[in-house]
Amino acid sequence: MRILLHRADGKTEPWIKDFARHLPEAEVVVWQPGVKAAPCDYAIVWSPPEAMLRELSEVKAIFLTGAGADAILKFEQEISHEIPIIRLGDAGMGIQMAEYVTHAVLRYFRRLDEYDTQARAGVWDQLPQHHKEDFAVGVLGMGVLGMRVIQALKEFGFPVRGWSRTEKHVDGMQCFYGPEGLDTFLRGSNAVVCMLPLTPETSNVLNRGNMLKLPQGAYIINVARGAHVNEPDLLNLIKSGHIAGATLDVFRNEPLPMQHPFWQEPRVTITPHIAALTLRRESVQQIAGKIRQLEKGEPVADVINRLHGY
């Protein structure tokens, strides 16, 4: 068995060593531009170079080293629909997302940014508290990672609301779905966490029109993709006071350009796409297990639905 591996960061050796441990029957070949690899059974990529696409058309399955699919689906027409594209399931990302989002929600809810500002000014003043029963947190996206975040927020006693493309039912929370449910979801959410896959339907979902439906003083947290947020709209609504602020881990252009106005806006907290990093060992174990299932002719989880885009 041969596996074709591509890493944009060039750090392939640790992956090769882990595959030797968890899938010793496989030979891992590193893709190199201008060098045609011998035929491979599987490919492991994230955002493959266009020059690699022809070789991807020769494999049994393509494995992604992340939970999203937008980085490869932009090349969808170049890859046969008979070749399954398989994303990572949780692989250690769920707990990271839960930590990040819970921290961001609590930081806003407990007004810790404001206390930091006071402390720098030498001000000792206890601010009025938000009331938790009146502070609903809405999670856009109820997949594996979204549900892990929802569970974490519920542990802190927040009223949690969820929105998804199709109807879902979860005990102990309000669920909304489809375009008709989005308005109601937004109007009742004091903080919104975006965890959606990026598709043509979800691109720009947090635009001026939708953010104006949020209650005055709502807070935005985006850990999905930068293209979900209309950045000028968000900045204008923060300056107008309708949106209290935002914690953003993803952006339309990464790294975020130094001239971007978000850097000068104190009510925007910026992190460099670290909310949930790929954990190599957990990822290799998961991919190795799925390859063994495929070799036995068994179905595997997390196959991308190209029609839905995730």
Phi, psi and omega in degrees: 000135179238138180240130177264122185245136172228130174232122181297331181277356179077359183271076185266334187300315179298325178293317180298317180296320180291323177293325177298329180281317188262343179216065188297340180283355183258142170259125181261124181248130179274127178290137178228135180300134178082359180241114180282117179284154173298157182309135181241153181275325184221157176233145177234116187215176166235281176245090188290146173295150180301327181295345182269347190300320183299323179288334176291334181287355184255005185257168179280328181200154178244126178255135178260144179265037178199176182272338181271164181237355187296332182293332180256334182289347173293344176254019190306320184292343181273350185241127182305139178290349177280348180265116179291140173252124191239120180271169172288145168283226181293301178050039177085359182277333183299313181294325177296315178299317181297318178298311185297309184293317180299319177299315182295317179296313182294323180298319178286314183300319181273004175062034185290329175298319180292322177294326176298317179297317178298318183297321179294335179266002180071032182255128176252103184207123179276121183274152176301140181275149167288151176263122187300322182294340179257010186241088181274134177254123180258131180249116176274109181110116184238042174279199182301312182288320178300318180292327178294322177292316179302315179300318180295317180294323179296328179298334178270003175084013178285141167292119185248137177238146180232147175232138178218167181295319180242165186294135175222155177232125179229129180299139173082014178205159175275134179240138179232156181206158175070170180302324182290336180269349185293318181301311181297319178302311184293317185297339181251012184251119179279337171223141180238129178250120180266118178229027185282151165291151179271115177225170176304329181284330183263348178301133177067023183297328177264076178255180184303313182301314182287322180291333176291341177283342178290153177299152176306132178083015179291163184237143183246134174231122180238115177237016184261270177222148182299327183290353175288337186250131169279103189297315177298322178298315180298315181299316179297321181287332173290316180294328179282344180095353180292319174257129185288328182169186183205149168246119187236126178253347184226151187215162180296323177239121179234136356301151179298122182302143183296336179276358182294135183295343177302326182297331182266000182260108185295342181273003174251121175265127186246131169231152190270062175057055183236009184302322178212100181275149177293125176266113191300310186296316179297322180294316180297317179300316181294315181294318179300318179297320181290324177298318179297321177298314180298321180296332178272000182078019181267151176289153178236157178277164170071027174284130182293132171271107187293333178294319181274337179088015177198000000 
